[in-house]
Amino acid sequence: MTIGVIGPHEVVERVMLMGPGSTGPLNARLIAAAYRDEQEATDKVLRLGSAIDAYLFASPVPYEFARKAGVLTMPATYVPLGGASLHEALLRATLDERLDPTRASLDVLSRTDVVEAYSEVDLPVDGIHVHEELTSIAQLTSFHEGLWRRKSTRMAITCVRGVAERLESMGVPAMRLRPTNAGVRSALQTAGLLGAHHRLEEAQLGVVIVDVPTLRDSSRRSTPRYWRDELRLSLQRLLLQEAHRINATAHPVDDHTFMVTATRGSLVSATEGFRQPPFVERIKAELGIAIEVGIGMGRTTQDAEAHARAALSRAQATRQSFAVDREGRSLVPAQRAPQRQAAEPLRTKGRETLLRLSEKIAEEDGPLVVDAENAGRMLGVTPRTARRLLRTLVEEGLAWPLPPNRTLQPGRPRQLYRLILEKLDKDKASK
């Protein structure tokens, strides 16, 4: 297990000297990421990358900068600056005759924590001013300086290094809160527990059920078996490649369903944290077909598969959540595709062509798979023109190209297209 330690040089050095033994019974390796300014915390997180199981920040300040930047992809904690750290600062201030902690301004800490710490050492709180929100260094400096200039306070207590440096240059008495050794050890143990829990979560068994509507629907229609076999083999090859990329396995379940077995950790990376269904874009780009997926977690393969099938059914019904945890609860909902503008015309050139072909297919009771020659005959145009029209259907999502028909005859094999007549039914239903 690896813990990334992010903070100023003096704090990071103190943590590293404590060593991995401070994480308790857990065996952890510490990686130092020291900065000069708290706002560099975001860059340090990015530099550590995904090799970290948990982050430990020197204070809530760099943690908040990283959290607001949205770069925290692993569990994270920080060394608290309230409690013992504030007690230590109040003791130092009491021993210094130039300072008066009963008339002070404080930042970042919550007022509740400040009042509690003052009460524990029997100091009055009537003369204290607290700025709870973490804002810019300039705003925090202005907060402390304004109160001091108006003689409302006699000192500033800050959690931010840059604020302390600016106040000192202005002549404002300032004291920066420092993490205590006890606080660092406690935070290290918390980071170790978070990292261990994260590893257990990532190692959860996950199953992805991939359902192919094209193969499922074609089994009920008079479509040639050879192109179904070709499509199934092409799809299995792509799934094997994608599974290998995320250290998973893939195999067919039946004529229109495949199963990918992986871990939660590998699926998180393949789905952008369960925000995008896996494999969909590549299969659509290379094979021109749509697939439906369901992801499930479980303590056993059977549990994970059952949850994955439940997630698939839910996704097919609601078009939202496609993944559930091992308790059967939905994970992050899938992002819906952007809605087309209502003013977009339904009767495009491709739809007109598809409508004409559908009428001919209904008259002849023909298959939904055509080539340029058959399409040209039904439309009354040359094969060259029909080939161009079929490509237009593909571009508009009204047909998808299938693997070429292999024959023993010389010359280029015929390119087959599967017509998506279901799109016409949806247009009629939406009117």
C-alpha positions as CSV (number, residue, x, y, z in Angstrom):
1,M,0.0,0.0,0.0
2,T,1.3,3.5,-0.9
3,I,0.4,6.8,0.8
4,G,1.3,10.1,-0.8
5,V,2.3,12.7,1.7
6,I,1.5,16.3,0.5
7,G,2.6,19.4,2.4
8,P,5.3,21.9,3.1
9,H,8.9,20.6,3.3
10,E,9.1,20.7,7.2
11,V,5.9,18.8,7.7
12,V,6.6,16.2,4.9
13,E,10.0,15.7,6.4
14,R,8.6,15.1,9.8
15,V,6.1,12.5,8.4
16,M,8.8,10.7,6.5
17,L,11.0,10.5,9.6
18,M,8.1,8.9,11.5
19,G,8.2,6.2,8.9
20,P,5.7,3.5,7.8
21,G,5.5,2.1,11.3
22,S,3.3,5.1,12.2
23,T,0.5,3.6,10.1
24,G,-0.1,0.9,12.7
25,P,-0.2,-2.8,11.7
26,L,-0.6,-1.9,8.0
27,N,2.5,-2.1,5.8
28,A,2.5,1.2,3.9
29,R,5.1,2.9,1.8
30,L,5.3,6.7,2.0
31,I,6.0,8.9,-1.0
32,A,6.9,12.6,-0.3
33,A,5.4,15.4,-2.4
34,A,6.6,18.7,-0.8
35,Y,5.5,22.1,-2.0
36,R,6.4,25.8,-1.2
37,D,2.8,27.0,-1.4
38,E,-0.5,25.4,-0.5
39,Q,-1.9,26.1,-4.0
40,E,0.6,23.7,-5.5
41,A,-1.2,20.8,-3.9
42,T,-3.3,20.2,-7.0
43,D,-0.2,19.8,-9.1
44,K,1.4,17.5,-6.6
45,V,-1.7,15.2,-6.7
46,L,-1.5,15.0,-10.4
47,R,2.2,14.2,-10.3
48,L,1.6,11.3,-7.9
49,G,-0.9,9.9,-10.3
50,S,-2.8,6.6,-9.9
51,A,-0.1,4.7,-8.1
52,I,-1.3,6.1,-4.8
53,D,-3.8,4.2,-2.5
54,A,-4.5,7.2,-0.3
55,Y,-3.4,10.9,0.1
56,L,-2.3,12.5,3.4
57,F,-2.3,16.3,3.3
58,A,-0.5,18.4,5.9
59,S,-3.6,20.5,6.7
60,P,-7.2,21.1,5.5
61,V,-5.9,23.9,3.3
62,P,-4.1,21.9,0.6
63,Y,-6.8,19.3,0.9
64,E,-9.5,21.8,0.0
65,F,-7.5,23.2,-2.9
66,A,-7.1,19.7,-4.4
67,R,-10.8,18.8,-3.6
68,K,-12.1,21.9,-5.3
69,A,-9.9,21.3,-8.3
70,G,-11.5,17.9,-8.7
71,V,-8.2,15.9,-8.9
72,L,-8.8,13.6,-5.9
73,T,-9.5,10.2,-7.4
74,M,-8.3,8.2,-4.4
75,P,-9.2,8.4,-0.7
76,A,-7.7,11.4,1.1
77,T,-7.4,12.8,4.6
78,Y,-5.5,15.6,6.3
79,V,-3.8,16.5,9.6
80,P,-6.3,18.5,11.6
81,L,-5.3,22.0,12.8
82,G,-8.0,22.3,15.4
83,G,-7.8,20.8,18.9
84,A,-4.2,20.1,19.9
85,S,-2.7,22.3,17.2
86,L,-4.9,25.3,18.3
87,H,-4.2,24.6,21.9
88,E,-0.4,24.7,21.2
89,A,-0.8,28.0,19.4
90,L,-2.8,29.5,22.2
91,L,-0.2,28.4,24.7
92,R,2.6,30.0,22.7
93,A,0.5,33.2,22.3
94,T,-0.2,33.3,26.1
95,L,3.5,33.1,26.9
96,D,4.3,36.0,24.5
97,E,3.5,39.3,26.2
98,R,3.1,41.1,22.8
99,L,0.2,38.8,21.9
100,D,-3.3,38.5,23.2
101,P,-5.2,35.4,22.0
102,T,-8.5,36.7,23.5
103,R,-8.5,39.4,20.9
104,A,-7.6,37.5,17.8
105,S,-8.8,36.7,14.2
106,L,-8.7,33.1,13.0
107,D,-9.2,31.6,9.5
108,V,-10.3,28.3,7.9
109,L,-11.3,26.6,11.2
110,S,-14.9,26.4,12.0
111,R,-16.2,28.7,14.7
112,T,-17.5,25.7,16.7
113,D,-14.0,24.2,16.8
114,V,-12.5,27.5,17.9
115,V,-15.0,28.1,20.7
116,E,-14.5,24.6,21.9
117,A,-10.7,24.9,22.0
118,Y,-10.9,28.3,23.8
119,S,-13.4,26.9,26.3
120,E,-11.2,23.9,27.1
121,V,-8.3,26.2,28.2
122,D,-10.7,28.7,29.9
123,L,-10.2,31.6,27.5
124,P,-13.1,34.0,26.7
125,V,-14.4,34.0,23.1
126,D,-16.0,37.5,23.1
127,G,-13.1,39.1,21.3
128,I,-12.4,36.5,18.6
129,H,-13.3,36.8,14.9
130,V,-13.5,33.7,12.7
131,H,-13.4,33.5,8.9
132,E,-14.5,29.9,8.2
133,E,-14.3,29.7,4.4
134,L,-11.1,29.0,2.6
135,T,-10.8,31.8,0.1
136,S,-7.8,33.3,-1.7
137,I,-4.6,34.3,0.2
138,A,-5.4,38.0,-0.6
139,Q,-8.9,37.8,0.8
140,L,-7.8,36.0,4.0
141,T,-4.9,38.5,4.5
142,S,-7.4,41.4,4.0
143,F,-9.7,39.9,6.6
144,H,-6.9,39.8,9.3
145,E,-5.4,43.1,8.4
146,G,-8.7,45.0,8.4
147,L,-9.5,43.8,11.9
148,W,-6.0,44.7,13.1
149,R,-6.1,48.1,11.5
150,R,-9.4,48.9,13.2
151,K,-7.9,47.7,16.5
152,S,-10.6,45.1,16.8
153,T,-7.8,42.5,17.3
154,R,-4.2,42.3,18.5
155,M,-3.1,39.2,16.6
156,A,-4.0,36.8,13.8
157,I,-4.0,33.0,13.9
158,T,-3.9,31.5,10.4
159,C,-3.8,28.1,8.9
160,V,-2.3,29.4,5.6
161,R,1.5,29.8,5.2
162,G,1.2,32.5,2.6
163,V,-1.2,34.6,4.8
164,A,1.2,34.4,7.7
165,E,4.1,35.6,5.5
166,R,2.1,38.5,4.1
167,L,0.8,39.6,7.6
168,E,4.3,39.6,9.0
169,S,5.6,41.8,6.2
170,M,2.8,44.3,7.0
171,G,3.7,44.3,10.6
172,V,0.6,42.5,11.8
173,P,1.4,40.0,14.6
174,A,0.6,36.6,13.2
175,M,0.9,33.0,14.3
176,R,0.6,30.0,11.9
177,L,-1.0,26.8,13.2
178,R,1.3,23.8,13.0
179,P,0.3,20.1,13.1
180,T,1.3,18.3,16.2
181,N,3.2,14.9,16.2
182,A,0.1,13.3,17.7
183,G,-2.1,14.7,15.0
184,V,0.3,13.5,12.3
185,R,0.4,10.0,13.7
186,S,-3.4,9.8,13.9
187,A,-3.8,11.1,10.4
188,L,-1.2,8.6,9.1
189,Q,-3.2,5.8,10.7
190,T,-6.4,7.1,9.1
191,A,-4.7,7.3,5.7
192,G,-3.5,3.7,6.1
193,L,-7.0,2.5,6.9
194,L,-8.4,4.5,4.0
195,G,-5.8,3.0,1.6
196,A,-6.5,-0.6,2.8
197,H,-10.2,-0.1,2.4
198,H,-9.7,1.3,-1.0
199,R,-7.6,-1.7,-2.0
200,L,-10.3,-4.1,-0.8
201,E,-13.0,-2.1,-2.7
202,E,-10.9,-2.1,-5.9
203,A,-10.4,-5.9,-5.6
204,Q,-14.1,-6.5,-5.6
205,L,-15.3,-8.9,-8.3
206,G,-17.1,-7.2,-11.2
207,V,-19.0,-8.6,-14.1
208,V,-20.1,-6.8,-17.3
209,I,-22.9,-8.3,-19.3
210,V,-22.8,-7.1,-22.9
211,D,-26.0,-7.6,-24.9
212,V,-26.1,-7.1,-28.6
213,P,-29.6,-6.1,-29.8
214,T,-28.6,-6.7,-33.5
215,L,-27.9,-10.3,-32.9
216,R,-30.8,-10.7,-30.5
217,D,-33.3,-9.3,-33.0
218,S,-31.8,-10.9,-36.1
219,S,-32.4,-14.4,-34.7
220,R,-36.1,-13.6,-35.1
221,R,-35.8,-12.5,-38.7
222,S,-34.8,-14.1,-41.9
223,T,-31.2,-12.9,-41.8
224,P,-28.3,-15.0,-43.1
225,R,-26.6,-17.0,-40.4
226,Y,-23.1,-16.4,-41.9
227,W,-23.2,-12.7,-41.3
228,R,-24.4,-13.2,-37.7
229,D,-21.4,-15.5,-37.1
230,E,-19.1,-13.0,-38.7
231,L,-20.4,-10.2,-36.5
232,R,-20.3,-12.3,-33.4
233,L,-16.6,-13.2,-34.1
234,S,-15.7,-9.6,-34.8
235,L,-17.4,-8.5,-31.6
236,Q,-15.7,-11.2,-29.5
237,R,-12.3,-10.1,-30.9
238,L,-12.9,-6.5,-29.9
239,L,-14.1,-7.5,-26.4
240,L,-11.1,-9.7,-25.9
241,Q,-8.8,-6.7,-26.8
242,E,-10.7,-4.4,-24.5
243,A,-10.7,-7.0,-21.7
244,H,-6.9,-7.5,-22.1
245,R,-6.4,-3.8,-21.8
246,I,-8.0,-3.7,-18.3
247,N,-6.7,-7.1,-17.1
248,A,-10.0,-8.8,-17.5
249,T,-11.4,-11.8,-19.3
250,A,-14.2,-12.1,-21.9
251,H,-16.3,-15.0,-23.3
252,P,-19.6,-15.5,-25.1
253,V,-22.6,-16.6,-23.0
254,D,-25.1,-17.2,-25.8
255,D,-25.8,-16.1,-29.4
256,H,-26.3,-12.4,-28.4
257,T,-24.6,-12.0,-25.0
258,F,-21.0,-11.8,-23.8
259,M,-19.6,-11.7,-20.3
260,V,-16.5,-9.7,-19.1
261,T,-15.1,-10.6,-15.7
262,A,-12.9,-8.0,-14.0
263,T,-12.3,-6.1,-10.8
264,R,-13.9,-3.0,-9.6
265,G,-10.7,-1.1,-9.9
266,S,-10.2,-2.0,-13.6
267,L,-13.9,-1.1,-14.3
268,V,-13.6,2.3,-12.6
269,S,-10.8,3.2,-15.0
270,A,-12.7,1.8,-18.1
271,T,-15.9,3.7,-17.2
272,E,-14.6,7.0,-15.9
273,G,-15.9,6.1,-12.4
274,F,-19.0,4.4,-13.7
275,R,-20.1,7.5,-15.6
276,Q,-19.8,6.1,-19.1
277,P,-20.7,2.5,-20.1
278,P,-17.6,0.5,-21.3
279,F,-16.9,-0.7,-24.8
280,V,-19.8,1.1,-26.4
281,E,-17.9,3.8,-28.3
282,R,-15.3,1.6,-29.8
283,I,-17.7,-1.1,-30.9
284,K,-20.0,1.5,-32.5
285,A,-17.0,3.1,-34.3
286,E,-15.5,-0.1,-35.6
287,L,-18.6,-2.3,-36.2
288,G,-21.3,0.3,-36.5
289,I,-23.6,-1.4,-34.0
290,A,-25.0,-0.5,-30.6
291,I,-24.6,-2.6,-27.5
292,E,-26.2,-2.6,-24.1
293,V,-24.2,-3.2,-20.9
294,G,-24.9,-3.9,-17.3
295,I,-22.3,-4.0,-14.6
296,G,-22.6,-5.7,-11.3
297,M,-20.4,-6.3,-8.2
298,G,-20.5,-9.3,-6.0
299,R,-18.8,-11.5,-3.4
300,T,-18.9,-14.4,-5.9
301,T,-19.1,-14.6,-9.7
302,Q,-22.7,-15.7,-9.5
303,D,-23.7,-12.7,-7.3
304,A,-21.8,-10.3,-9.6
305,E,-23.5,-11.8,-12.7
306,A,-26.9,-11.6,-11.2
307,H,-26.4,-8.0,-10.3
308,A,-25.0,-7.3,-13.8
309,R,-28.1,-8.8,-15.4
310,A,-30.3,-6.7,-13.1
311,A,-28.4,-3.6,-14.0
312,L,-28.7,-4.4,-17.7
313,S,-32.5,-4.8,-17.4
314,R,-32.7,-1.5,-15.4
315,A,-30.6,0.3,-18.1
316,Q,-32.8,-1.1,-20.9
317,A,-35.9,0.1,-19.1
318,T,-34.8,3.5,-17.8
319,R,-31.7,4.4,-19.9
320,Q,-30.1,5.6,-16.8
321,S,-28.1,3.5,-14.2
322,F,-26.1,0.7,-15.9
323,A,-24.1,-0.4,-12.8
324,V,-24.9,-1.6,-9.3
325,D,-22.8,-2.4,-6.3
326,R,-22.7,-5.8,-4.5
327,E,-25.7,-4.8,-2.5
328,G,-27.7,-4.2,-5.7
329,R,-27.7,-0.4,-5.3
330,S,-27.2,1.9,-8.2
331,L,-23.8,3.4,-8.7
332,V,-23.3,6.7,-10.7
333,P,-26.1,7.1,-13.3
334,A,-25.1,7.0,-16.9
335,Q,-25.0,10.3,-18.7
336,R,-27.8,10.6,-21.2
337,A,-27.1,11.4,-24.7
338,P,-27.9,15.0,-25.6
339,Q,-31.4,15.5,-26.9
340,R,-31.8,16.5,-30.5
341,Q,-33.5,19.8,-31.1
342,A,-37.3,19.6,-31.6
343,A,-37.0,21.6,-34.8
344,E,-34.7,19.0,-36.4
345,P,-36.6,17.5,-39.5
346,L,-37.3,13.8,-39.2
347,R,-37.6,13.3,-42.9
348,T,-34.0,13.6,-44.0
349,K,-32.7,12.2,-47.3
350,G,-31.5,9.0,-45.5
351,R,-34.9,8.5,-43.9
352,E,-36.7,8.9,-47.2
353,T,-34.4,6.2,-48.7
354,L,-35.0,3.9,-45.7
355,L,-38.7,4.4,-46.0
356,R,-38.7,3.4,-49.6
357,L,-36.6,0.3,-48.9
358,S,-38.9,-0.7,-46.0
359,E,-41.9,-0.5,-48.3
360,K,-40.2,-2.8,-50.8
361,I,-39.0,-5.2,-48.1
362,A,-42.6,-5.4,-46.8
363,E,-43.9,-6.2,-50.3
364,E,-41.3,-8.9,-51.0
365,D,-41.1,-10.1,-47.4
366,G,-37.3,-9.8,-47.8
367,P,-34.5,-9.6,-45.3
368,L,-33.3,-6.5,-43.5
369,V,-29.7,-7.1,-44.8
370,V,-29.0,-5.8,-48.3
371,D,-26.1,-5.0,-50.6
372,A,-25.7,-2.3,-53.3
373,E,-27.1,-4.6,-56.0
374,N,-30.3,-5.5,-54.1
375,A,-30.8,-2.0,-52.8
376,G,-30.4,-0.6,-56.4
377,R,-33.0,-3.0,-57.7
378,M,-35.5,-2.0,-55.0
379,L,-34.9,1.7,-55.5
380,G,-34.7,1.6,-59.3
381,V,-31.2,3.0,-59.4
382,T,-27.7,1.8,-60.4
383,P,-25.6,-0.2,-57.9
384,R,-23.2,2.8,-57.8
385,T,-25.9,5.2,-56.8
386,A,-27.3,2.6,-54.3
387,R,-23.9,2.2,-52.7
388,R,-23.8,6.0,-52.2
389,L,-27.3,6.0,-50.7
390,L,-26.4,3.1,-48.3
391,R,-23.3,5.0,-47.1
392,T,-25.7,8.0,-46.4
393,L,-27.8,5.6,-44.3
394,V,-24.8,4.6,-42.3
395,E,-23.8,8.2,-41.7
396,E,-27.3,9.0,-40.4
397,G,-27.3,6.0,-38.1
398,L,-30.1,4.3,-40.1
399,A,-28.0,1.3,-41.2
400,W,-24.8,-0.4,-40.1
401,P,-22.1,-2.1,-42.3
402,L,-21.7,-5.8,-41.7
403,P,-18.6,-7.9,-42.3
404,P,-18.1,-8.5,-46.1
405,N,-19.7,-11.7,-47.6
406,R,-16.9,-14.1,-48.2
407,T,-17.2,-16.2,-51.4
408,L,-15.0,-18.3,-53.5
409,Q,-15.6,-16.0,-56.5
410,P,-12.7,-13.6,-57.5
411,G,-13.1,-9.9,-57.0
412,R,-14.1,-7.7,-54.1
413,P,-16.5,-9.3,-51.7
414,R,-20.0,-7.7,-51.4
415,Q,-20.5,-5.2,-48.6
416,L,-23.6,-5.9,-46.6
417,Y,-25.7,-3.4,-44.7
418,R,-28.3,-4.1,-42.0
419,L,-31.2,-1.6,-42.2
420,I,-32.5,-0.2,-38.9
421,L,-36.2,-0.1,-39.6
422,E,-36.8,0.4,-35.9
423,K,-35.8,4.0,-36.3
424,L,-38.9,4.6,-38.5
425,D,-41.1,3.0,-35.8
426,K,-39.6,5.4,-33.2
427,D,-40.2,8.4,-35.5
428,K,-43.9,7.4,-35.9
429,A,-44.3,6.9,-32.2
430,S,-42.8,10.3,-31.4
431,K,-45.2,12.2,-33.7
